Amino acid sequence: RRLIGLDTSTGETRWETNRNVKVSWASPILANIGGKVQVILAADPLVAGYDTDSGKELWSAACLSGEVGPSPAYGEGLVFVVNEYAQLAAVNPGNGQIVWHADEYLSEVSSPVVSGGLLFVATSYGILACYDAKSGEKVWEHDGGVGYYSSPVVAEGKLFLFNTDGKLEVFAVAREKSLLAESRLGVHVTSTPALANKRMYVRAGTTLFCIGK
Protein backbone atom coordinates (compact mmCIF):
# COMPACT_ATOMS: atom_id res chain seq x y z
CA ARG A 1 0.00 0.00 0.00
CA ARG A 2 3.00 2.25 -0.55
CA LEU A 3 4.71 3.50 -3.67
CA ILE A 4 8.45 3.88 -3.14
CA GLY A 5 10.92 5.72 -5.37
CA LEU A 6 14.52 4.52 -5.16
CA ASP A 7 17.76 6.07 -6.37
CA THR A 8 19.01 3.59 -8.97
CA SER A 9 22.68 4.42 -8.36
CA THR A 10 22.64 4.06 -4.57
CA GLY A 11 19.45 2.14 -3.71
CA GLU A 12 18.47 4.87 -1.27
CA THR A 13 14.81 5.78 -0.84
CA ARG A 14 14.05 9.12 -2.50
CA TRP A 15 10.37 9.25 -1.52
CA GLU A 16 7.47 7.19 -0.23
CA THR A 17 3.79 7.70 -0.92
CA ASN A 18 1.06 6.00 1.08
CA ARG A 19 -1.85 4.66 -0.97
CA ASN A 20 -5.35 4.05 0.41
CA VAL A 21 -5.91 0.81 -1.50
CA LYS A 22 -6.24 -2.93 -0.94
CA VAL A 23 -4.21 -5.86 -2.26
CA SER A 24 -3.11 -5.79 -5.89
CA TRP A 25 -1.09 -8.11 -8.12
CA ALA A 26 -0.87 -5.59 -10.94
CA SER A 27 2.49 -4.21 -12.02
CA PRO A 28 3.01 -0.45 -12.35
CA ILE A 29 3.51 1.05 -15.80
CA LEU A 30 5.24 4.22 -16.98
CA ALA A 31 3.49 6.59 -19.38
CA ASN A 32 4.52 9.90 -20.93
CA ILE A 33 1.49 12.09 -20.33
CA GLY A 34 1.64 15.71 -21.40
CA GLY A 35 5.42 15.57 -21.70
CA LYS A 36 5.87 14.21 -18.17
CA VAL A 37 6.47 10.58 -17.25
CA GLN A 38 4.03 9.21 -14.68
CA VAL A 39 3.95 5.90 -12.85
CA ILE A 40 0.45 4.42 -12.98
CA LEU A 41 -0.89 1.78 -10.61
CA ALA A 42 -4.15 -0.16 -10.34
CA ALA A 43 -5.64 -1.60 -7.15
CA ASP A 44 -8.95 -1.81 -5.30
CA PRO A 45 -10.50 0.77 -5.60
CA LEU A 46 -8.17 3.17 -7.42
CA VAL A 47 -6.23 3.61 -10.61
CA ALA A 48 -3.89 6.54 -10.04
CA GLY A 49 -0.97 8.40 -11.60
CA TYR A 50 2.06 9.65 -9.67
CA ASP A 51 4.88 12.08 -10.34
CA THR A 52 8.09 10.07 -10.77
CA ASP A 53 10.26 12.79 -9.20
CA SER A 54 8.27 13.41 -6.03
CA GLY A 55 5.76 10.56 -5.69
CA LYS A 56 2.91 13.06 -5.58
CA GLU A 57 -0.46 11.69 -6.65
CA LEU A 58 -1.53 13.60 -9.76
CA TRP A 59 -4.95 12.05 -10.36
CA SER A 60 -7.04 9.05 -9.41
CA ALA A 61 -10.29 7.30 -10.32
CA ALA A 62 -12.26 4.87 -8.15
CA CYS A 63 -13.34 2.18 -10.60
CA LEU A 64 -11.92 -1.18 -9.46
CA SER A 65 -12.66 -3.88 -6.90
CA GLY A 66 -11.37 -7.28 -5.85
CA GLU A 67 -7.78 -8.54 -5.95
CA VAL A 68 -6.68 -6.69 -9.07
CA GLY A 69 -4.44 -8.79 -11.33
CA PRO A 70 -4.22 -7.07 -14.75
CA SER A 71 -1.83 -4.14 -15.08
CA PRO A 72 -3.01 -0.84 -16.58
CA ALA A 73 -2.42 0.09 -20.21
CA TYR A 74 -1.95 3.52 -21.79
CA GLY A 75 -2.71 4.72 -25.31
CA GLU A 76 -4.75 7.22 -27.29
CA GLY A 77 -4.42 9.63 -24.35
CA LEU A 78 -6.30 7.31 -22.00
CA VAL A 79 -5.45 4.90 -19.17
CA PHE A 80 -7.23 1.54 -19.33
CA VAL A 81 -7.88 -0.75 -16.37
CA VAL A 82 -9.85 -3.96 -16.01
CA ASN A 83 -10.57 -6.62 -13.43
CA GLU A 84 -12.99 -9.52 -13.25
CA TYR A 85 -16.12 -8.79 -11.17
CA ALA A 86 -15.40 -5.05 -11.56
CA GLN A 87 -15.33 -3.30 -14.95
CA LEU A 88 -13.27 -2.28 -17.94
CA ALA A 89 -12.70 1.46 -17.74
CA ALA A 90 -11.01 4.14 -19.82
CA VAL A 91 -9.80 7.03 -17.69
CA ASN A 92 -8.68 10.52 -18.69
CA PRO A 93 -5.36 11.05 -16.84
CA GLY A 94 -5.78 14.79 -17.15
CA ASN A 95 -8.65 14.92 -14.67
CA GLY A 96 -9.29 11.36 -13.45
CA GLN A 97 -12.69 11.18 -15.16
CA ILE A 98 -13.99 7.89 -16.56
CA VAL A 99 -14.51 8.39 -20.31
CA TRP A 100 -16.23 5.05 -20.94
CA HIS A 101 -16.69 1.70 -19.26
CA ALA A 102 -17.93 -1.79 -20.11
CA ASP A 103 -18.58 -5.01 -18.22
CA GLU A 104 -19.18 -7.67 -20.90
CA TYR A 105 -15.64 -9.13 -21.05
CA LEU A 106 -13.39 -8.72 -18.02
CA SER A 107 -9.88 -10.05 -17.56
CA GLU A 108 -8.83 -11.89 -14.42
CA VAL A 109 -5.06 -12.08 -15.03
CA SER A 110 -4.18 -10.97 -18.56
CA SER A 111 -3.34 -7.28 -18.97
CA PRO A 112 -4.87 -5.21 -21.78
CA VAL A 113 -2.85 -3.69 -24.62
CA VAL A 114 -3.49 -0.69 -26.88
CA SER A 115 -2.33 -0.38 -30.49
CA GLY A 116 -3.56 1.30 -33.65
CA GLY A 117 -6.44 2.99 -31.85
CA LEU A 118 -7.69 -0.37 -30.58
CA LEU A 119 -7.83 -1.89 -27.10
CA PHE A 120 -7.48 -5.66 -26.68
CA VAL A 121 -8.66 -7.59 -23.60
CA ALA A 122 -8.18 -11.36 -23.12
CA THR A 123 -10.19 -13.28 -20.52
CA SER A 124 -9.58 -16.40 -18.44
CA TYR A 125 -12.69 -17.94 -20.05
CA GLY A 126 -11.26 -17.76 -23.56
CA ILE A 127 -12.54 -14.53 -25.13
CA LEU A 128 -10.33 -11.99 -26.87
CA ALA A 129 -12.27 -8.74 -27.27
CA CYS A 130 -11.27 -5.76 -29.41
CA TYR A 131 -12.61 -2.27 -28.65
CA ASP A 132 -12.29 1.15 -30.19
CA ALA A 133 -9.98 2.70 -27.62
CA LYS A 134 -11.51 6.18 -27.67
CA SER A 135 -15.21 5.34 -27.81
CA GLY A 136 -15.41 1.94 -26.10
CA GLU A 137 -17.33 0.43 -29.02
CA LYS A 138 -16.71 -3.32 -29.23
CA VAL A 139 -15.30 -3.92 -32.69
CA TRP A 140 -14.96 -7.71 -32.68
CA GLU A 141 -14.51 -10.71 -30.44
CA HIS A 142 -12.83 -14.10 -30.75
CA ASP A 143 -13.81 -17.22 -28.82
CA GLY A 144 -10.62 -19.21 -28.42
CA GLY A 145 -12.32 -21.92 -26.38
CA VAL A 146 -9.43 -22.03 -23.88
CA GLY A 147 -8.59 -19.42 -21.24
CA TYR A 148 -5.94 -16.72 -21.52
CA TYR A 149 -3.63 -15.91 -18.58
CA SER A 150 -0.81 -14.62 -20.78
CA SER A 151 -1.16 -10.99 -21.81
CA PRO A 152 -1.38 -10.05 -25.49
CA VAL A 153 1.67 -8.31 -26.98
CA VAL A 154 1.92 -6.30 -30.19
CA ALA A 155 4.72 -6.04 -32.75
CA GLU A 156 4.80 -5.00 -36.41
CA GLY A 157 1.05 -4.60 -36.63
CA LYS A 158 0.33 -8.03 -35.22
CA LEU A 159 -1.06 -9.18 -31.88
CA PHE A 160 0.45 -12.32 -30.32
CA LEU A 161 -1.44 -14.25 -27.63
CA PHE A 162 -0.87 -17.61 -25.93
CA ASN A 163 -3.73 -19.55 -24.37
CA THR A 164 -3.19 -21.76 -21.32
CA ASP A 165 -2.88 -24.86 -23.54
CA GLY A 166 0.18 -23.33 -25.15
CA LYS A 167 -1.40 -22.39 -28.47
CA LEU A 168 -0.11 -19.15 -29.96
CA GLU A 169 -2.64 -17.12 -31.94
CA VAL A 170 -1.55 -14.24 -34.17
CA PHE A 171 -4.10 -11.57 -35.15
CA ALA A 172 -3.87 -8.50 -37.33
CA VAL A 173 -4.20 -5.27 -35.37
CA ALA A 174 -7.26 -4.19 -37.36
CA ARG A 175 -10.92 -3.28 -37.01
CA GLU A 176 -11.94 -6.55 -38.65
CA LYS A 177 -10.97 -9.85 -37.04
CA SER A 178 -8.17 -11.54 -38.93
CA LEU A 179 -6.51 -14.63 -37.43
CA LEU A 180 -3.21 -14.75 -39.33
CA ALA A 181 -1.55 -17.81 -37.83
CA GLU A 182 -1.67 -20.46 -35.11
CA SER A 183 1.11 -22.52 -33.56
CA ARG A 184 1.23 -24.97 -30.66
CA LEU A 185 4.06 -24.93 -28.14
CA GLY A 186 2.83 -28.17 -26.58
CA VAL A 187 3.11 -27.04 -22.96
CA HIS A 188 0.99 -25.09 -20.47
CA VAL A 189 1.60 -21.34 -20.78
CA THR A 190 0.58 -18.64 -18.31
CA SER A 191 3.43 -16.15 -18.77
CA THR A 192 3.56 -13.25 -21.21
CA PRO A 193 6.07 -13.51 -24.06
CA ALA A 194 8.78 -10.94 -24.73
CA LEU A 195 9.69 -9.86 -28.27
CA ALA A 196 13.14 -8.69 -29.36
CA ASN A 197 15.28 -8.83 -32.52
CA LYS A 198 12.68 -10.80 -34.53
CA ARG A 199 12.49 -13.45 -31.80
CA MET A 200 9.93 -14.38 -29.16
CA TYR A 201 10.89 -15.53 -25.67
CA VAL A 202 8.36 -17.28 -23.47
CA ARG A 203 8.67 -19.17 -20.17
CA ALA A 204 6.66 -22.31 -19.55
CA GLY A 205 7.25 -23.91 -16.18
CA THR A 206 11.02 -24.19 -15.73
CA THR A 207 11.75 -23.97 -19.49
CA LEU A 208 12.53 -20.85 -21.50
CA PHE A 209 11.65 -21.07 -25.19
CA CYS A 210 13.09 -18.91 -27.96
CA ILE A 211 10.99 -18.81 -31.14
CA GLY A 212 12.33 -17.34 -34.36
CA LYS A 213 15.20 -17.56 -36.79
Secondary structure, DSSP 8 states (H G I E B T S, - for coil): -EEEEE-TTT--EEEEEE-----B----EEEEETTEEEEEEE-SSEEEEEETTT--EEEEEE---SSB-S--EEETTEEEEE-TTS-EEEEETTTTEEEEEE-SS--SS---EEETTEEEEE-TTSEEEEEETTT--EEEEEE-SS---S--EEETTEEEEE-TTSEEEEEESSSS--EEEEEE-SS---S--EEETTEEEEEETTEEEEEE-
